[in-house]
Amino acid sequence: MHHEIQIEELRAELRNAADAGERRQISAELEILRAELAVIAADQDKTIESAPPL
């Protein structure tokens, strides 16, 4: 749930971003959070292994 809240906050920041540099930074942060959320979801669904192979 924490990631979803952060994503919504970053989306709001992105809408209000003043310049291109700020938009790029926020967009990068959004992509990282979305990727982390996808990994968490896949781990919960057991579609990926969270531990590295031995």
C-alpha positions as CSV (number, residue, x, y, z in Angstrom):
1,M,0.0,0.0,0.0
2,H,2.9,2.3,0.8
3,H,4.1,2.2,-2.8
4,E,0.7,3.0,-4.3
5,I,0.6,6.1,-2.1
6,Q,4.0,7.2,-3.1
7,I,3.1,6.7,-6.8
8,E,0.0,8.9,-6.4
9,E,2.1,11.6,-4.7
10,L,4.7,11.5,-7.4
11,R,2.0,11.7,-10.1
12,A,0.7,14.9,-8.4
13,E,4.2,16.3,-8.2
14,L,4.7,15.5,-11.9
15,R,1.5,17.4,-12.8
16,N,2.9,20.4,-11.0
17,A,6.5,20.1,-12.0
18,A,7.9,23.5,-13.2
19,D,10.7,22.4,-15.5
20,A,11.9,19.5,-17.7
21,G,14.7,18.5,-15.3
22,E,12.2,18.1,-12.4
23,R,9.8,16.2,-14.6
24,R,12.6,13.8,-15.7
25,Q,13.6,13.2,-12.1
26,I,10.0,12.6,-10.9
27,S,9.4,10.3,-13.9
28,A,12.5,8.2,-13.1
29,E,11.3,7.9,-9.5
30,L,7.9,6.8,-10.7
31,E,9.5,4.1,-12.9
32,I,11.5,2.8,-10.0
33,L,8.5,2.6,-7.8
34,R,6.4,0.9,-10.5
35,A,9.2,-1.7,-11.0
36,E,9.4,-2.3,-7.2
37,L,5.6,-2.7,-7.1
38,A,5.7,-5.2,-10.0
39,V,8.4,-7.3,-8.2
40,I,6.4,-7.3,-5.0
41,A,3.3,-8.4,-6.8
42,A,5.1,-11.1,-8.7
43,D,6.7,-12.3,-5.5
44,Q,3.3,-12.5,-3.8
45,D,1.9,-14.3,-6.8
46,K,4.9,-16.7,-6.7
47,T,5.6,-16.0,-10.3
48,I,9.2,-15.1,-9.5
49,E,11.7,-16.3,-6.9
50,S,12.7,-13.6,-4.5
51,A,15.9,-15.4,-3.4
52,P,18.9,-15.6,-5.8
53,P,19.7,-19.0,-7.2
54,L,22.2,-21.1,-5.4
